[in-house]
Amino acid sequence: MECFYRIAGFANGLFKAWNPAVHAFYTLTLDTLTYEYDPALRRNFEWRFSAFAAATLNFGPMTVTLPHIDGLNLAWGWCAITALGSFNPDLGGHLVLWDLKLIIRFPPGSTILIPSAILRHSNVVIQPGEQRYSFTQFTAAGLFRWVDNGFKSDLTVNDEIRNDTSKLTAKLSPAALASHRLSSQKYRWNNEQELREKARVRMAVRRQAMKAGGLVSPEDAARTRAHHAAYREKKGPLLAFKQRRRRQDAFIAKYGDQAYTEHLRKEAAAQDEAEWRKRVEADNLRQMAAEARRQALHHAADLQR
């Protein structure tokens, strides 16, 4: 439904404006799943509407949650919560963040982003006869681990490392596995350009060796070019996203997070103004067309007289 696209897009805009680094990490993980791992996977919303992999609709009609944490979400990630319905926000429906000792007035239509895996939260009951629904968006931590492990579970990675006696002779503890995953992720994140360049060099050397040895026929070369063209067409959005992320990282490194946040706000304001101008122009055109039709009808009526 279009209304949920709007809600998801609004929460996504907040996420990108206030925490661009984490938003980029969420988007990259979801893009990797849908473009690289299995293109048949379908998102809840298009990539430009939401960086979250999952969403939950609670239709109540008097949705109330007890104090809890979402322990399966990413610990340092964010979750979007939107309240819907018809209720008096002064008498109920407040959002309670227990660890921060905050009670927040949360009327229908409100959206908030919180690290739900580490903050205990709940909401206050509403009055009899009122309705309250909720729409939440999140990404389970298991998806991040699956991508970071090379599309493998922690159990599989644990078994592979444990069986590799040249690297590890004893069973890897959960803490050691988490440390290994974090260090691997940081290395890939900090050395992405270097790793990509090394891969290009290896592939170029391999292609030259195969051509020199007569191992590649013209037909194989044509098939390879066609495959690369199909790959670029299929992975176009992902490649474009990675290019945007490199520009974002360069901007943040040069000007800082605060300047980048302000840059995003100005971009969003410019887009909103452009959309508003388009709507105004469309309304003007509709009014002009209606006026032209009205004058044509009056003219036809005058002719009949």
Phi and psi in degrees as GROMACS dihedral restraints (atoms count N, CA, C in turn):
[ dihedral_restraints ]
;  ai    aj    ak    al  type     phi  dphi    fc
    3     4     5     6     1   -62.8    20    10
    4     5     6     7     1   -34.3    20    10
    6     7     8     9     1   -62.0    20    10
    7     8     9    10     1   -38.3    20    10
    9    10    11    12     1   -74.5    20    10
   10    11    12    13     1   -29.1    20    10
   12    13    14    15     1   -61.3    20    10
   13    14    15    16     1   -41.1    20    10
   15    16    17    18     1   -66.4    20    10
   16    17    18    19     1   -43.0    20    10
   18    19    20    21     1   -63.7    20    10
   19    20    21    22     1   -45.9    20    10
   21    22    23    24     1   -63.1    20    10
   22    23    24    25     1   -41.3    20    10
   24    25    26    27     1   -65.5    20    10
   25    26    27    28     1   -38.0    20    10
   27    28    29    30     1   -64.0    20    10
   28    29    30    31     1   -47.1    20    10
   30    31    32    33     1   -63.1    20    10
   31    32    33    34     1   -38.1    20    10
   33    34    35    36     1   -64.1    20    10
   34    35    36    37     1   -39.4    20    10
   36    37    38    39     1   -64.0    20    10
   37    38    39    40     1   -41.3    20    10
   39    40    41    42     1   -61.4    20    10
   40    41    42    43     1   -45.2    20    10
   42    43    44    45     1   -59.4    20    10
   43    44    45    46     1   -47.0    20    10
   45    46    47    48     1   -68.0    20    10
   46    47    48    49     1   -34.5    20    10
   48    49    50    51     1   -74.8    20    10
   49    50    51    52     1   -39.4    20    10
   51    52    53    54     1   -97.3    20    10
   52    53    54    55     1   -17.4    20    10
   54    55    56    57     1  -147.4    20    10
   55    56    57    58     1    68.6    20    10
   57    58    59    60     1   -62.7    20    10
   58    59    60    61     1   -33.4    20    10
   60    61    62    63     1   -66.5    20    10
   61    62    63    64     1   -47.1    20    10
   63    64    65    66     1   -68.8    20    10
   64    65    66    67     1   -37.5    20    10
   66    67    68    69     1   -60.1    20    10
   67    68    69    70     1   -42.8    20    10
   69    70    71    72     1   -64.0    20    10
   70    71    72    73     1   -37.6    20    10
   72    73    74    75     1   -66.0    20    10
   73    74    75    76     1   -42.5    20    10
   75    76    77    78     1   -61.1    20    10
   76    77    78    79     1   -46.1    20    10
   78    79    80    81     1   -64.9    20    10
   79    80    81    82     1   -42.7    20    10
   81    82    83    84     1   -62.6    20    10
   82    83    84    85     1   -41.9    20    10
   84    85    86    87     1   -63.2    20    10
   85    86    87    88     1   -45.3    20    10
   87    88    89    90     1   -68.7    20    10
   88    89    90    91     1   -38.3    20    10
   90    91    92    93     1   -63.0    20    10
   91    92    93    94     1   -40.4    20    10
   93    94    95    96     1   -62.1    20    10
   94    95    96    97     1   -39.5    20    10
   96    97    98    99     1   -67.7    20    10
   97    98    99   100     1   -43.7    20    10
   99   100   101   102     1   -87.0    20    10
  100   101   102   103     1   -21.3    20    10
  102   103   104   105     1  -104.7    20    10
  103   104   105   106     1   -36.1    20    10
  105   106   107   108     1   -99.4    20    10
  106   107   108   109     1   -50.5    20    10
  108   109   110   111     1   -72.0    20    10
  109   110   111   112     1   -54.1    20    10
  111   112   113   114     1  -151.3    20    10
  112   113   114   115     1    98.0    20    10
  114   115   116   117     1   -61.1    20    10
  115   116   117   118     1   -14.9    20    10
  117   118   119   120     1   -76.2    20    10
  118   119   120   121     1   -14.4    20    10
  120   121   122   123     1   -65.2    20    10
  121   122   123   124     1   137.1    20    10
  123   124   125   126     1  -111.1    20    10
  124   125   126   127     1   135.4    20    10
  126   127   128   129     1   -79.5    20    10
  127   128   129   130     1   157.8    20    10
  129   130   131   132     1   -65.3    20    10
  130   131   132   133     1   -39.3    20    10
  132   133   134   135     1  -135.3    20    10
  133   134   135   136     1   161.6    20    10
  135   136   137   138     1   -61.8    20    10
  136   137   138   139     1   158.8    20    10
  138   139   140   141     1   -59.0    20    10
  139   140   141   142     1   -31.0    20    10
  141   142   143   144     1   -79.8    20    10
  142   143   144   145     1    -8.9    20    10
  144   145   146   147     1   -97.9    20    10
  145   146   147   148     1   -27.4    20    10
  147   148   149   150     1  -158.3    20    10
  148   149   150   151     1   137.6    20    10
  150   151   152   153     1   -94.4    20    10
  151   152   153   154     1    -2.5    20    10
  153   154   155   156     1   -88.6    20    10
  154   155   156   157     1   146.8    20    10
  156   157   158   159     1   -87.6    20    10
  157   158   159   160     1   -23.3    20    10
  159   160   161   162     1  -135.9    20    10
  160   161   162   163     1   159.2    20    10
  162   163   164   165     1  -147.3    20    10
  163   164   165   166     1   149.7    20    10
  165   166   167   168     1  -130.0    20    10
  166   167   168   169     1   132.2    20    10
  168   169   170   171     1  -110.3    20    10
  169   170   171   172     1   120.4    20    10
  171   172   173   174     1  -107.0    20    10
  172   173   174   175     1   110.7    20    10
  174   175   176   177     1   -93.0    20    10
  175   176   177   178     1     8.7    20    10
  177   178   179   180     1    60.6    20    10
  178   179   180   181     1  -120.3    20    10
  180   181   182   183     1   -81.8    20    10
  181   182   183   184     1    -0.5    20    10
  183   184   185   186     1  -126.0    20    10
  184   185   186   187     1    72.3    20    10
  186   187   188   189     1   -67.8    20    10
  187   188   189   190     1   122.4    20    10
  189   190   191   192     1  -136.4    20    10
  190   191   192   193     1   136.7    20    10
  192   193   194   195     1  -119.3    20    10
  193   194   195   196     1   140.4    20    10
  195   196   197   198     1   -80.0    20    10
  196   197   198   199     1   163.6    20    10
  198   199   200   201     1   -57.1    20    10
  199   200   201   202     1   126.1    20    10
  201   202   203   204     1  -159.9    20    10
  202   203   204   205     1   166.5    20    10
  204   205   206   207     1  -123.2    20    10
  205   206   207   208     1   151.6    20    10
  207   208   209   210     1   -94.3    20    10
  208   209   210   211     1    81.2    20    10
  210   211   212   213     1   -65.3    20    10
  211   212   213   214     1   -15.8    20    10
  213   214   215   216     1   -90.5    20    10
  214   215   216   217     1    -3.8    20    10
  216   217   218   219     1   -83.6    20    10
  217   218   219   220     1   168.2    20    10
  219   220   221   222     1   -65.9    20    10
  220   221   222   223     1   129.7    20    10
  222   223   224   225     1   -58.3    20    10
  223   224   225   226     1   -44.0    20    10
  225   226   227   228     1  -100.5    20    10
  226   227   228   229     1    13.1    20    10
  228   229   230   231     1   -90.4    20    10
  229   230   231   232     1   175.0    20    10
  231   232   233   234     1  -115.5    20    10
  232   233   234   235     1   155.8    20    10
  234   235   236   237     1  -130.0    20    10
  235   236   237   238     1   137.3    20    10
  237   238   239   240     1   -99.2    20    10
  238   239   240   241     1   129.3    20    10
  240   241   242   243     1  -122.8    20    10
  241   242   243   244     1   127.7    20    10
  243   244   245   246     1  -125.6    20    10
  244   245   246   247     1   129.2    20    10
  246   247   248   249     1   -94.8    20    10
  247   248   249   250     1   137.2    20    10
  249   250   251   252     1  -132.2    20    10
  250   251   252   253     1   168.2    20    10
  252   253   254   255     1   120.8    20    10
  253   254   255   256     1  -160.4    20    10
  255   256   257   258     1  -138.6    20    10
  256   257   258   259     1   102.6    20    10
  258   259   260   261     1  -155.1    20    10
  259   260   261   262     1   162.4    20    10
  261   262   263   264     1   -83.7    20    10
  262   263   264   265     1   109.6    20    10
  264   265   266   267     1   -70.6    20    10
  265   266   267   268     1   -11.1    20    10
  267   268   269   270     1   -82.1    20    10
  268   269   270   271     1   -20.3    20    10
  270   271   272   273     1  -109.1    20    10
  271   272   273   274     1    -5.6    20    10
  273   274   275   276     1   177.9    20    10
  274   275   276   277     1   175.6    20    10
  276   277   278   279     1    82.5    20    10
  277   278   279   280     1     7.9    20    10
  279   280   281   282     1   -66.8    20    10
  280   281   282   283     1   146.7    20    10
  282   283   284   285     1   -91.7    20    10
  283   284   285   286     1   128.9    20    10
  285   286   287   288     1  -113.1    20    10
  286   287   288   289     1   121.2    20    10
  288   289   290   291     1  -106.3    20    10
  289   290   291   292     1    97.6    20    10
  291   292   293   294     1   -65.2    20    10
  292   293   294   295     1   -42.1    20    10
  294   295   296   297     1   -67.8    20    10
  295   296   297   298     1   -28.7    20    10
  297   298   299   300     1   -93.5    20    10
  298   299   300   301     1    -3.1    20    10
  300   301   302   303     1    55.8    20    10
  301   302   303   304     1    48.0    20    10
  303   304   305   306     1  -121.2    20    10
  304   305   306   307     1   136.9    20    10
  306   307   308   309     1  -118.8    20    10
  307   308   309   310     1   114.7    20    10
  309   310   311   312     1  -110.2    20    10
  310   311   312   313     1   126.7    20    10
  312   313   314   315     1   -64.3    20    10
  313   314   315   316     1   126.0    20    10
  315   316   317   318     1  -134.3    20    10
  316   317   318   319     1    79.1    20    10
  318   319   320   321     1   -72.1    20    10
  319   320   321   322     1   168.2    20    10
  321   322   323   324     1   -57.8    20    10
  322   323   324   325     1   138.3    20    10
  324   325   326   327     1    91.9    20    10
  325   326   327   328     1    -4.9    20    10
  327   328   329   330     1   -78.4    20    10
  328   329   330   331     1   147.9    20    10
  330   331   332   333     1  -132.0    20    10
  331   332   333   334     1   138.7    20    10
  333   334   335   336     1  -140.2    20    10
  334   335   336   337     1   148.7    20    10
  336   337   338   339     1  -116.2    20    10
  337   338   339   340     1   126.8    20    10
  339   340   341   342     1  -138.8    20    10
  340   341   342   343     1   154.9    20    10
  342   343   344   345     1   -77.5    20    10
  343   344   345   346     1    82.8    20    10
  345   346   347   348     1   -67.3    20    10
  346   347   348   349     1   -14.5    20    10
  348   349   350   351     1   -78.6    20    10
  349   350   351   352     1   -18.2    20    10
  351   352   353   354     1  -122.3    20    10
  352   353   354   355     1   -12.4    20    10
  354   355   356   357     1  -105.0    20    10
  355   356   357   358     1   120.4    20    10
  357   358   359   360     1   -69.0    20    10
  358   359   360   361     1   131.1    20    10
  360   361   362   363     1  -143.7    20    10
  361   362   363   364     1   157.6    20    10
  363   364   365   366     1  -162.2    20    10
  364   365   366   367     1  -178.7    20    10
  366   367   368   369     1  -137.3    20    10
  367   368   369   370     1   154.1    20    10
  369   370   371   372     1   -80.0    20    10
  370   371   372   373     1   146.2    20    10
  372   373   374   375     1   -65.2    20    10
  373   374   375   376     1   154.7    20    10
  375   376   377   378     1  -100.9    20    10
  376   377   378   379     1   177.5    20    10
  378   379   380   381     1   -79.2    20    10
  379   380   381   382     1   153.8    20    10
  381   382   383   384     1   -57.7    20    10
  382   383   384   385     1   138.8    20    10
  384   385   386   387     1    88.7    20    10
  385   386   387   388     1    -9.6    20    10
  387   388   389   390     1   -91.7    20    10
  388   389   390   391     1   165.4    20    10
  390   391   392   393     1  -124.4    20    10
  391   392   393   394     1   137.0    20    10
  393   394   395   396     1  -139.2    20    10
  394   395   396   397     1   128.1    20    10
  396   397   398   399     1  -121.7    20    10
  397   398   399   400     1   167.1    20    10
  399   400   401   402     1  -142.0    20    10
  400   401   402   403     1   150.7    20    10
  402   403   404   405     1  -131.7    20    10
  403   404   405   406     1   114.1    20    10
  405   406   407   408     1  -117.6    20    10
  406   407   408   409     1   148.3    20    10
  408   409   410   411     1  -129.1    20    10
  409   410   411   412     1   139.4    20    10
  411   412   413   414     1  -161.8    20    10
  412   413   414   415     1   170.4    20    10
  414   415   416   417     1  -134.0    20    10
  415   416   417   418     1   124.5    20    10
  417   418   419   420     1   -66.6    20    10
  418   419   420   421     1   143.4    20    10
  420   421   422   423     1   -62.4    20    10
  421   422   423   424     1   -27.0    20    10
  423   424   425   426     1   -60.6    20    10
  424   425   426   427     1   -31.2    20    10
  426   427   428   429     1   -67.8    20    10
  427   428   429   430     1   -39.1    20    10
  429   430   431   432     1   -65.8    20    10
  430   431   432   433     1   -41.1    20    10
  432   433   434   435     1   -65.7    20    10
  433   434   435   436     1   -39.4    20    10
  435   436   437   438     1   -60.0    20    10
  436   437   438   439     1   -45.0    20    10
  438   439   440   441     1   -69.3    20    10
  439   440   441   442     1   -44.9    20    10
  441   442   443   444     1   -64.0    20    10
  442   443   444   445     1   -28.7    20    10
  444   445   446   447     1   -85.5    20    10
  445   446   447   448     1     8.8    20    10
  447   448   449   450     1    75.7    20    10
  448   449   450   451     1    40.5    20    10
  450   451   452   453     1    63.0    20    10
  451   452   453   454     1    45.0    20    10
  453   454   455   456     1  -136.9    20    10
  454   455   456   457     1   154.7    20    10
  456   457   458   459     1   -79.1    20    10
  457   458   459   460     1   165.1    20    10
  459   460   461   462     1   -60.4    20    10
  460   461   462   463     1   -37.6    20    10
  462   463   464   465     1   -63.0    20    10
  463   464   465   466     1   -43.4    20    10
  465   466   467   468     1   -64.3    20    10
  466   467   468   469     1   -45.4    20    10
  468   469   470   471     1   -63.4    20    10
  469   470   471   472     1   -40.3    20    10
  471   472   473   474     1   -60.4    20    10
  472   473   474   475     1   -44.5    20    10
  474   475   476   477     1   -65.0    20    10
  475   476   477   478     1   -40.8    20    10
  477   478   479   480     1   -63.7    20    10
  478   479   480   481     1   -43.6    20    10
  480   481   482   483     1   -69.5    20    10
  481   482   483   484     1   -38.7    20    10
  483   484   485   486     1   -67.2    20    10
  484   485   486   487     1   -35.7    20    10
  486   487   488   489     1   -77.7    20    10
  487   488   489   490     1   -16.5    20    10
  489   490   491   492     1   -83.8    20    10
  490   491   492   493     1    87.9    20    10
  492   493   494   495     1   -66.6    20    10
  493   494   495   496     1   -19.1    20    10
  495   496   497   498     1   -73.0    20    10
  496   497   498   499     1   -22.1    20    10
  498   499   500   501     1  -104.6    20    10
  499   500   501   502     1   -35.9    20    10
  501   502   503   504     1  -151.9    20    10
  502   503   504   505     1   126.9    20    10
  504   505   506   507     1  -101.4    20    10
  505   506   507   508     1   -19.3    20    10
  507   508   509   510     1  -109.8    20    10
  508   509   510   511     1   164.2    20    10
  510   511   512   513     1   -64.2    20    10
  511   512   513   514     1   134.2    20    10
  513   514   515   516     1   -79.0    20    10
  514   515   516   517     1   129.3    20    10
  516   517   518   519     1   -76.0    20    10
  517   518   519   520     1   158.8    20    10
  519   520   521   522     1   -56.9    20    10
  520   521   522   523     1   -38.6    20    10
  522   523   524   525     1   -64.9    20    10
  523   524   525   526     1   -42.0    20    10
  525   526   527   528     1   -66.8    20    10
  526   527   528   529     1   -37.3    20    10
  528   529   530   531     1   -64.1    20    10
  529   530   531   532     1   -42.8    20    10
  531   532   533   534     1   -63.5    20    10
  532   533   534   535     1   -40.5    20    10
  534   535   536   537     1   -64.3    20    10
  535   536   537   538     1   -42.4    20    10
  537   538   539   540     1   -62.6    20    10
  538   539   540   541     1   -43.7    20    10
  540   541   542   543     1   -65.2    20    10
  541   542   543   544     1   -41.4    20    10
  543   544   545   546     1   -66.3    20    10
  544   545   546   547     1   -43.5    20    10
  546   547   548   549     1   -65.9    20    10
  547   548   549   550     1   -38.6    20    10
  549   550   551   552     1   -64.8    20    10
  550   551   552   553     1   -42.0    20    10
  552   553   554   555     1   -64.7    20    10
  553   554   555   556     1   -44.0    20    10
  555   556   557   558     1   -63.0    20    10
  556   557   558   559     1   -40.1    20    10
  558   559   560   561     1   -63.0    20    10
  559   560   561   562     1   -45.8    20    10
  561   562   563   564     1   -65.2    20    10
  562   563   564   565     1   -38.1    20    10
  564   565   566   567     1   -66.7    20    10
  565   566   567   568     1   -43.0    20    10
  567   568   569   570     1   -81.7    20    10
  568   569   570   571     1   -19.6    20    10
  570   571   572   573     1  -122.1    20    10
  571   572   573   574     1    29.9    20    10
  573   574   575   576     1   -60.3    20    10
  574   575   576   577     1   -47.2    20    10
  576   577   578   579     1   -62.1    20    10
  577   578   579   580     1   -43.5    20    10
  579   580   581   582     1   -63.7    20    10
  580   581   582   583     1   -43.5    20    10
  582   583   584   585     1   -65.1    20    10
  583   584   585   586     1   -40.1    20    10
  585   586   587   588     1   -64.7    20    10
  586   587   588   589     1   -40.5    20    10
  588   589   590   591     1   -66.0    20    10
  589   590   591   592     1   -41.0    20    10
  591   592   593   594     1   -61.2    20    10
  592   593   594   595     1   -40.3    20    10
  594   595   596   597     1   -64.4    20    10
  595   596   597   598     1   -39.6    20    10
  597   598   599   600     1   -62.8    20    10
  598   599   600   601     1   -43.6    20    10
  600   601   602   603     1   -63.4    20    10
  601   602   603   604     1   -43.9    20    10
  603   604   605   606     1   -61.1    20    10
  604   605   606   607     1   -43.8    20    10
  606   607   608   609     1   -66.6    20    10
  607   608   609   610     1   -38.5    20    10
  609   610   611   612     1   -64.6    20    10
  610   611   612   613     1   -44.4    20    10
  612   613   614   615     1   -62.1    20    10
  613   614   615   616     1   -40.4    20    10
  615   616   617   618     1   -66.2    20    10
  616   617   618   619     1   -41.5    20    10
  618   619   620   621     1   -64.7    20    10
  619   620   621   622     1   -42.4    20    10
  621   622   623   624     1   -62.2    20    10
  622   623   624   625     1   -41.8    20    10
  624   625   626   627     1   -64.8    20    10
  625   626   627   628     1   -40.0    20    10
  627   628   629   630     1   -68.1    20    10
  628   629   630   631     1   -39.6    20    10
  630   631   632   633     1   -65.9    20    10
  631   632   633   634     1   -42.7    20    10
  633   634   635   636     1   -63.2    20    10
  634   635   636   637     1   -34.3    20    10
  636   637   638   639     1   -86.7    20    10
  637   638   639   640     1     3.0    20    10
  639   640   641   642     1    70.1    20    10
  640   641   642   643     1    25.4    20    10
  642   643   644   645     1   -88.4    20    10
  643   644   645   646     1    -9.2    20    10
  645   646   647   648     1  -116.4    20    10
  646   647   648   649     1   116.0    20    10
  648   649   650   651     1   -84.3    20    10
  649   650   651   652     1   162.3    20    10
  651   652   653   654     1   -56.9    20    10
  652   653   654   655     1   -35.4    20    10
  654   655   656   657     1   -66.1    20    10
  655   656   657   658     1   -42.6    20    10
  657   658   659   660     1   -63.3    20    10
  658   659   660   661     1   -40.3    20    10
  660   661   662   663     1   -62.8    20    10
  661   662   663   664     1   -39.9    20    10
  663   664   665   666     1   -65.3    20    10
  664   665   666   667     1   -41.7    20    10
  666   667   668   669     1   -63.6    20    10
  667   668   669   670     1   -38.9    20    10
  669   670   671   672     1   -63.9    20    10
  670   671   672   673     1   -42.8    20    10
  672   673   674   675     1   -63.3    20    10
  673   674   675   676     1   -41.3    20    10
  675   676   677   678     1   -64.0    20    10
  676   677   678   679     1   -39.6    20    10
  678   679   680   681     1   -63.7    20    10
  679   680   681   682     1   -42.4    20    10
  681   682   683   684     1   -64.3    20    10
  682   683   684   685     1   -39.6    20    10
  684   685   686   687     1   -63.7    20    10
  685   686   687   688     1   -42.1    20    10
  687   688   689   690     1   -64.9    20    10
  688   689   690   691     1   -38.3    20    10
  690   691   692   693     1   -62.8    20    10
  691   692   693   694     1   -45.4    20    10
  693   694   695   696     1   -64.1    20    10
  694   695   696   697     1   -36.2    20    10
  696   697   698   699     1   -67.9    20    10
  697   698   699   700     1   -41.4    20    10
  699   700   701   702     1   -73.1    20    10
  700   701   702   703     1   -39.0    20    10
  702   703   704   705     1   -95.1    20    10
  703   704   705   706     1    11.2    20    10
  705   706   707   708     1   -52.7    20    10
  706   707   708   709     1   -50.3    20    10
  708   709   710   711     1   -60.2    20    10
  709   710   711   712     1   -39.7    20    10
  711   712   713   714     1   -66.8    20    10
  712   713   714   715     1   -43.7    20    10
  714   715   716   717     1   -62.8    20    10
  715   716   717   718     1   -39.4    20    10
  717   718   719   720     1   -64.9    20    10
  718   719   720   721     1   -39.1    20    10
  720   721   722   723     1   -63.8    20    10
  721   722   723   724     1   -43.9    20    10
  723   724   725   726     1   -62.1    20    10
  724   725   726   727     1   -36.7    20    10
  726   727   728   729     1   -65.9    20    10
  727   728   729   730     1   -41.7    20    10
  729   730   731   732     1   -63.2    20    10
  730   731   732   733     1   -38.6    20    10
  732   733   734   735     1   -66.6    20    10
  733   734   735   736     1   -37.1    20    10
  735   736   737   738     1   -64.2    20    10
  736   737   738   739     1   -40.8    20    10
  738   739   740   741     1   -64.8    20    10
  739   740   741   742     1   -38.9    20    10
  741   742   743   744     1   -62.7    20    10
  742   743   744   745     1   -46.1    20    10
  744   745   746   747     1   -62.3    20    10
  745   746   747   748     1   -39.8    20    10
  747   748   749   750     1   -65.4    20    10
  748   749   750   751     1   -39.2    20    10
  750   751   752   753     1   -64.3    20    10
  751   752   753   754     1   -45.5    20    10
  753   754   755   756     1   -64.9    20    10
  754   755   756   757     1   -41.3    20    10
  756   757   758   759     1   -62.9    20    10
  757   758   759   760     1   -32.1    20    10
  759   760   761   762     1   -86.2    20    10
  760   761   762   763     1   -42.0    20    10
  762   763   764   765     1  -112.3    20    10
  763   764   765   766     1   -18.3    20    10
  765   766   767   768     1   101.1    20    10
  766   767   768   769     1   164.1    20    10
  768   769   770   771     1   -64.3    20    10
  769   770   771   772     1   -41.1    20    10
  771   772   773   774     1   -63.5    20    10
  772   773   774   775     1   -42.2    20    10
  774   775   776   777     1   -65.3    20    10
  775   776   777   778     1   -36.4    20    10
  777   778   779   780     1   -68.4    20    10
  778   779   780   781     1   -39.9    20    10
  780   781   782   783     1   -61.0    20    10
  781   782   783   784     1   -43.3    20    10
  783   784   785   786     1   -64.7    20    10
  784   785   786   787     1   -36.9    20    10
  786   787   788   789     1   -62.1    20    10
  787   788   789   790     1   -42.9    20    10
  789   790   791   792     1   -63.6    20    10
  790   791   792   793     1   -39.8    20    10
  792   793   794   795     1   -64.0    20    10
  793   794   795   796     1   -42.0    20    10
  795   796   797   798     1   -64.8    20    10
  796   797   798   799     1   -40.4    20    10
  798   799   800   801     1   -60.9    20    10
  799   800   801   802     1   -45.6    20    10
  801   802   803   804     1   -62.8    20    10
  802   803   804   805     1   -40.9    20    10
  804   805   806   807     1   -63.8    20    10
  805   806   807   808     1   -40.7    20    10
  807   808   809   810     1   -64.7    20    10
  808   809   810   811     1   -40.4    20    10
  810   811   812   813     1   -64.8    20    10
  811   812   813   814     1   -42.1    20    10
  813   814   815   816     1   -61.8    20    10
  814   815   816   817     1   -42.3    20    10
  816   817   818   819     1   -64.7    20    10
  817   818   819   820     1   -40.8    20    10
  819   820   821   822     1   -63.3    20    10
  820   821   822   823     1   -42.8    20    10
  822   823   824   825     1   -64.1    20    10
  823   824   825   826     1   -39.9    20    10
  825   826   827   828     1   -62.4    20    10
  826   827   828   829     1   -42.9    20    10
  828   829   830   831     1   -62.7    20    10
  829   830   831   832     1   -39.8    20    10
  831   832   833   834     1   -62.0    20    10
  832   833   834   835     1   -42.5    20    10
  834   835   836   837     1   -64.1    20    10
  835   836   837   838     1   -41.7    20    10
  837   838   839   840     1   -62.9    20    10
  838   839   840   841     1   -43.9    20    10
  840   841   842   843     1   -62.9    20    10
  841   842   843   844     1   -41.3    20    10
  843   844   845   846     1   -63.6    20    10
  844   845   846   847     1   -41.4    20    10
  846   847   848   849     1   -63.1    20    10
  847   848   849   850     1   -41.5    20    10
  849   850   851   852     1   -62.6    20    10
  850   851   852   853     1   -42.3    20    10
  852   853   854   855     1   -63.3    20    10
  853   854   855   856     1   -41.6    20    10
  855   856   857   858     1   -62.7    20    10
  856   857   858   859     1   -42.1    20    10
  858   859   860   861     1   -64.8    20    10
  859   860   861   862     1   -40.3    20    10
  861   862   863   864     1   -64.5    20    10
  862   863   864   865     1   -40.7    20    10
  864   865   866   867     1   -64.9    20    10
  865   866   867   868     1   -40.4    20    10
  867   868   869   870     1   -65.0    20    10
  868   869   870   871     1   -41.4    20    10
  870   871   872   873     1   -64.3    20    10
  871   872   873   874     1   -39.9    20    10
  873   874   875   876     1   -63.6    20    10
  874   875   876   877     1   -40.9    20    10
  876   877   878   879     1   -63.6    20    10
  877   878   879   880     1   -41.7    20    10
  879   880   881   882     1   -63.7    20    10
  880   881   882   883     1   -43.0    20    10
  882   883   884   885     1   -65.5    20    10
  883   884   885   886     1   -36.9    20    10
  885   886   887   888     1   -64.3    20    10
  886   887   888   889     1   -40.5    20    10
  888   889   890   891     1   -65.0    20    10
  889   890   891   892     1   -43.2    20    10
  891   892   893   894     1   -63.0    20    10
  892   893   894   895     1   -40.6    20    10
  894   895   896   897     1   -63.4    20    10
  895   896   897   898     1   -42.0    20    10
  897   898   899   900     1   -64.0    20    10
  898   899   900   901     1   -39.6    20    10
  900   901   902   903     1   -65.0    20    10
  901   902   903   904     1   -40.0    20    10
  903   904   905   906     1   -63.2    20    10
  904   905   906   907     1   -39.3    20    10
  906   907   908   909     1   -64.3    20    10
  907   908   909   910     1   -37.9    20    10
  909   910   911   912     1   -66.7    20    10
  910   911   912   913     1   -33.2    20    10
